[in-house]
């Protein structure tokens, strides 16, 4: 019979795949076992020359100036002239509670990084997440500012002295 369709036999349903050991829900590259907890030291260390440690210093200084802190910062004190003891006490106060935990903590870090930063803008959320471990460990830089500024100052002085020597000769 022309024009009539013939029904194709239906394929048998395949059995559903069973969960394998690889499909346990763990991410690749995730550390096995519990993470080591970050312990806040009694005193801050000021030996790290890293931009993240510089921002940690700025954030703790800005927290010390804020009304949320118990620390009193004298007028005219800037981030580089603040004492190590003041930054240690303010850092322990900031890190000691739940202020910098979670997504809200990143917002706090971003807000505290705006005043006095080299760009005048707050940190991005991703970079604030990179700065947070430096805050928790109280690893701060000895100075805040652009790195290499001290090396540029003697070079400028040498340029100024060179023409004076040429004139005398």
BALOBA-1460 file (C-alpha; in Angstrom, 3 decimals):
// residues 169
<rec num="1" residu="x" x="0.000" y="0.000" z="0.000"/>
<rec num="2" residu="x" x="1.545" y="3.151" z="-1.107"/>
<rec num="3" residu="x" x="1.539" y="6.132" z="1.202"/>
<rec num="4" residu="x" x="1.049" y="4.216" z="4.419"/>
<rec num="5" residu="x" x="3.544" y="4.483" z="7.132"/>
<rec num="6" residu="x" x="5.040" y="1.606" z="8.846"/>
<rec num="7" residu="x" x="5.699" y="1.964" z="12.505"/>
<rec num="8" residu="x" x="9.305" y="1.628" z="13.474"/>
<rec num="9" residu="x" x="9.926" y="-0.498" z="16.474"/>
<rec num="10" residu="x" x="10.604" y="1.600" z="19.579"/>
<rec num="11" residu="x" x="14.049" y="1.487" z="21.030"/>
<rec num="12" residu="x" x="14.225" y="-0.017" z="24.432"/>
<rec num="13" residu="x" x="14.790" y="2.494" z="27.202"/>
<rec num="14" residu="x" x="18.347" y="2.594" z="28.463"/>
<rec num="15" residu="x" x="18.808" y="2.095" z="32.179"/>
<rec num="16" residu="x" x="19.696" y="5.266" z="34.106"/>
<rec num="17" residu="x" x="23.368" y="5.654" z="34.965"/>
<rec num="18" residu="x" x="24.267" y="4.987" z="38.556"/>
<rec num="19" residu="x" x="26.320" y="7.503" z="40.528"/>
<rec num="20" residu="x" x="29.990" y="6.723" z="40.332"/>
<rec num="21" residu="x" x="32.736" y="7.587" z="42.764"/>
<rec num="22" residu="x" x="33.726" y="10.589" z="40.644"/>
<rec num="23" residu="x" x="30.240" y="12.042" z="40.798"/>
<rec num="24" residu="x" x="30.289" y="12.646" z="44.522"/>
<rec num="25" residu="x" x="29.930" y="16.396" z="44.301"/>
<rec num="26" residu="x" x="33.467" y="17.418" z="45.251"/>
<rec num="27" residu="x" x="35.287" y="19.975" z="43.186"/>
<rec num="28" residu="x" x="38.462" y="19.180" z="41.399"/>
<rec num="29" residu="x" x="41.473" y="20.679" z="43.082"/>
<rec num="30" residu="x" x="39.655" y="21.183" z="46.360"/>
<rec num="31" residu="x" x="41.856" y="20.446" z="49.354"/>
<rec num="32" residu="x" x="41.269" y="17.117" z="50.995"/>
<rec num="33" residu="x" x="40.445" y="17.332" z="54.650"/>
<rec num="34" residu="x" x="39.669" y="20.364" z="56.769"/>
<rec num="35" residu="x" x="41.357" y="23.697" z="56.149"/>
<rec num="36" residu="x" x="43.859" y="24.983" z="58.631"/>
<rec num="37" residu="x" x="42.306" y="27.815" z="60.588"/>
<rec num="38" residu="x" x="43.935" y="31.247" z="60.408"/>
<rec num="39" residu="x" x="45.070" y="32.244" z="63.872"/>
<rec num="40" residu="x" x="45.331" y="35.937" z="64.683"/>
<rec num="41" residu="x" x="48.660" y="36.614" z="66.408"/>
<rec num="42" residu="x" x="49.094" y="38.746" z="69.522"/>
<rec num="43" residu="x" x="51.226" y="41.304" z="67.689"/>
<rec num="44" residu="x" x="51.180" y="42.478" z="64.103"/>
<rec num="45" residu="x" x="54.205" y="41.917" z="61.899"/>
<rec num="46" residu="x" x="55.485" y="44.796" z="59.793"/>
<rec num="47" residu="x" x="57.958" y="42.980" z="57.560"/>
<rec num="48" residu="x" x="55.927" y="42.192" z="54.439"/>
<rec num="49" residu="x" x="56.487" y="44.388" z="51.391"/>
<rec num="50" residu="x" x="53.413" y="43.383" z="49.434"/>
<rec num="51" residu="x" x="50.696" y="45.622" z="48.025"/>
<rec num="52" residu="x" x="48.057" y="43.539" z="49.818"/>
<rec num="53" residu="x" x="49.897" y="44.099" z="53.115"/>
<rec num="54" residu="x" x="50.003" y="47.822" z="52.342"/>
<rec num="55" residu="x" x="46.246" y="47.874" z="51.860"/>
<rec num="56" residu="x" x="45.838" y="45.867" z="55.086"/>
<rec num="57" residu="x" x="47.776" y="48.652" z="56.859"/>
<rec num="58" residu="x" x="45.531" y="51.311" z="55.277"/>
<rec num="59" residu="x" x="42.326" y="49.444" z="56.161"/>
<rec num="60" residu="x" x="43.342" y="48.996" z="59.795"/>
<rec num="61" residu="x" x="44.379" y="52.663" z="60.039"/>
<rec num="62" residu="x" x="41.057" y="53.815" z="58.554"/>
<rec num="63" residu="x" x="39.222" y="51.532" z="60.982"/>
<rec num="64" residu="x" x="41.158" y="53.066" z="63.884"/>
<rec num="65" residu="x" x="40.049" y="56.541" z="62.740"/>
<rec num="66" residu="x" x="36.404" y="55.491" z="62.417"/>
<rec num="67" residu="x" x="33.761" y="55.856" z="65.104"/>
<rec num="68" residu="x" x="33.410" y="52.045" z="65.308"/>
<rec num="69" residu="x" x="36.854" y="51.707" z="66.856"/>
<rec num="70" residu="x" x="37.831" y="52.207" z="70.478"/>
<rec num="71" residu="x" x="41.245" y="53.539" z="69.427"/>
<rec num="72" residu="x" x="41.900" y="57.266" z="69.388"/>
<rec num="73" residu="x" x="44.036" y="58.586" z="66.551"/>
<rec num="74" residu="x" x="45.669" y="61.993" z="67.065"/>
<rec num="75" residu="x" x="44.954" y="64.718" z="64.520"/>
<rec num="76" residu="x" x="47.626" y="65.022" z="61.889"/>
<rec num="77" residu="x" x="48.484" y="61.319" z="62.040"/>
<rec num="78" residu="x" x="48.564" y="59.632" z="58.676"/>
<rec num="79" residu="x" x="48.806" y="55.984" z="57.678"/>
<rec num="80" residu="x" x="52.626" y="56.018" z="57.583"/>
<rec num="81" residu="x" x="53.167" y="57.886" z="60.846"/>
<rec num="82" residu="x" x="50.757" y="55.760" z="62.907"/>
<rec num="83" residu="x" x="52.501" y="53.743" z="65.603"/>
<rec num="84" residu="x" x="52.822" y="49.984" z="65.349"/>
<rec num="85" residu="x" x="51.116" y="49.583" z="68.730"/>
<rec num="86" residu="x" x="48.081" y="51.572" z="67.553"/>
<rec num="87" residu="x" x="47.789" y="49.479" z="64.386"/>
<rec num="88" residu="x" x="48.172" y="46.242" z="66.361"/>
<rec num="89" residu="x" x="45.398" y="47.150" z="68.808"/>
<rec num="90" residu="x" x="43.067" y="48.365" z="66.038"/>
<rec num="91" residu="x" x="43.836" y="45.284" z="63.942"/>
<rec num="92" residu="x" x="43.013" y="42.915" z="66.782"/>
<rec num="93" residu="x" x="39.763" y="44.799" z="67.345"/>
<rec num="94" residu="x" x="38.830" y="44.641" z="63.648"/>
<rec num="95" residu="x" x="39.729" y="40.988" z="63.163"/>
<rec num="96" residu="x" x="38.620" y="39.748" z="66.587"/>
<rec num="97" residu="x" x="34.895" y="39.839" z="65.885"/>
<rec num="98" residu="x" x="32.783" y="38.946" z="62.891"/>
<rec num="99" residu="x" x="33.189" y="42.298" z="61.166"/>
<rec num="100" residu="x" x="35.244" y="41.067" z="58.174"/>
<rec num="101" residu="x" x="33.606" y="37.651" z="57.731"/>
<rec num="102" residu="x" x="31.503" y="36.713" z="54.744"/>
<rec num="103" residu="x" x="30.273" y="38.887" z="51.899"/>
<rec num="104" residu="x" x="29.391" y="41.715" z="54.287"/>
<rec num="105" residu="x" x="32.980" y="41.652" z="55.514"/>
<rec num="106" residu="x" x="34.211" y="42.234" z="51.988"/>
<rec num="107" residu="x" x="31.946" y="45.270" z="51.787"/>
<rec num="108" residu="x" x="33.452" y="46.582" z="55.041"/>
<rec num="109" residu="x" x="36.974" y="46.063" z="53.688"/>
<rec num="110" residu="x" x="36.064" y="47.819" z="50.458"/>
<rec num="111" residu="x" x="34.564" y="50.789" z="52.327"/>
<rec num="112" residu="x" x="37.597" y="51.125" z="54.625"/>
<rec num="113" residu="x" x="40.034" y="51.017" z="51.706"/>
<rec num="114" residu="x" x="38.628" y="54.049" z="49.898"/>
<rec num="115" residu="x" x="39.966" y="56.866" z="52.090"/>
<rec num="116" residu="x" x="43.677" y="57.357" z="51.421"/>
<rec num="117" residu="x" x="44.151" y="54.804" z="48.659"/>
<rec num="118" residu="x" x="46.491" y="55.515" z="45.785"/>
<rec num="119" residu="x" x="43.609" y="55.526" z="43.285"/>
<rec num="120" residu="x" x="40.957" y="57.213" z="45.430"/>
<rec num="121" residu="x" x="38.546" y="54.341" z="44.756"/>
<rec num="122" residu="x" x="37.656" y="51.377" z="46.965"/>
<rec num="123" residu="x" x="39.165" y="47.976" z="46.300"/>
<rec num="124" residu="x" x="37.329" y="45.552" z="44.061"/>
<rec num="125" residu="x" x="35.563" y="42.650" z="45.737"/>
<rec num="126" residu="x" x="38.080" y="40.146" z="44.357"/>
<rec num="127" residu="x" x="41.070" y="42.143" z="45.608"/>
<rec num="128" residu="x" x="39.411" y="42.703" z="48.983"/>
<rec num="129" residu="x" x="39.166" y="38.918" z="49.259"/>
<rec num="130" residu="x" x="42.937" y="38.746" z="48.647"/>
<rec num="131" residu="x" x="43.628" y="41.367" z="51.333"/>
<rec num="132" residu="x" x="41.453" y="39.669" z="53.973"/>
<rec num="133" residu="x" x="44.011" y="36.915" z="54.886"/>
<rec num="134" residu="x" x="46.638" y="39.623" z="55.476"/>
<rec num="135" residu="x" x="44.211" y="41.315" z="57.845"/>
<rec num="136" residu="x" x="43.457" y="38.082" z="59.697"/>
<rec num="137" residu="x" x="47.153" y="37.277" z="60.116"/>
<rec num="138" residu="x" x="47.972" y="40.942" z="60.926"/>
<rec num="139" residu="x" x="50.691" y="40.959" z="58.262"/>
<rec num="140" residu="x" x="51.135" y="44.633" z="57.526"/>
<rec num="141" residu="x" x="53.602" y="46.563" z="55.423"/>
<rec num="142" residu="x" x="55.983" y="48.990" z="57.151"/>
<rec num="143" residu="x" x="54.791" y="51.843" z="54.894"/>
<rec num="144" residu="x" x="51.825" y="52.540" z="52.622"/>
<rec num="145" residu="x" x="52.424" y="54.000" z="49.180"/>
<rec num="146" residu="x" x="53.868" y="53.189" z="45.846"/>
<rec num="147" residu="x" x="56.765" y="50.803" z="45.994"/>
<rec num="148" residu="x" x="60.010" y="52.094" z="44.530"/>
<rec num="149" residu="x" x="59.357" y="55.714" z="45.479"/>
<rec num="150" residu="x" x="62.444" y="55.726" z="47.736"/>
<rec num="151" residu="x" x="64.607" y="54.429" z="44.890"/>
<rec num="152" residu="x" x="63.364" y="57.188" z="42.577"/>
<rec num="153" residu="x" x="64.283" y="59.997" z="44.996"/>
<rec num="154" residu="x" x="68.112" y="59.463" z="44.925"/>
<rec num="155" residu="x" x="68.007" y="59.208" z="41.115"/>
<rec num="156" residu="x" x="66.387" y="62.655" z="40.910"/>
<rec num="157" residu="x" x="69.036" y="64.085" z="43.246"/>
<rec num="158" residu="x" x="71.793" y="62.654" z="41.052"/>
<rec num="159" residu="x" x="70.263" y="64.305" z="37.977"/>
<rec num="160" residu="x" x="70.197" y="67.673" z="39.746"/>
<rec num="161" residu="x" x="73.846" y="67.365" z="40.825"/>
<rec num="162" residu="x" x="75.117" y="66.403" z="37.350"/>
<rec num="163" residu="x" x="74.488" y="69.784" z="35.668"/>
<rec num="164" residu="x" x="76.131" y="71.614" z="38.570"/>
<rec num="165" residu="x" x="79.313" y="69.564" z="38.100"/>
<rec num="166" residu="x" x="79.327" y="70.254" z="34.357"/>
<rec num="167" residu="x" x="79.030" y="74.002" z="34.940"/>
<rec num="168" residu="x" x="81.972" y="73.964" z="37.357"/>
<rec num="169" residu="x" x="84.172" y="72.060" z="34.893"/>
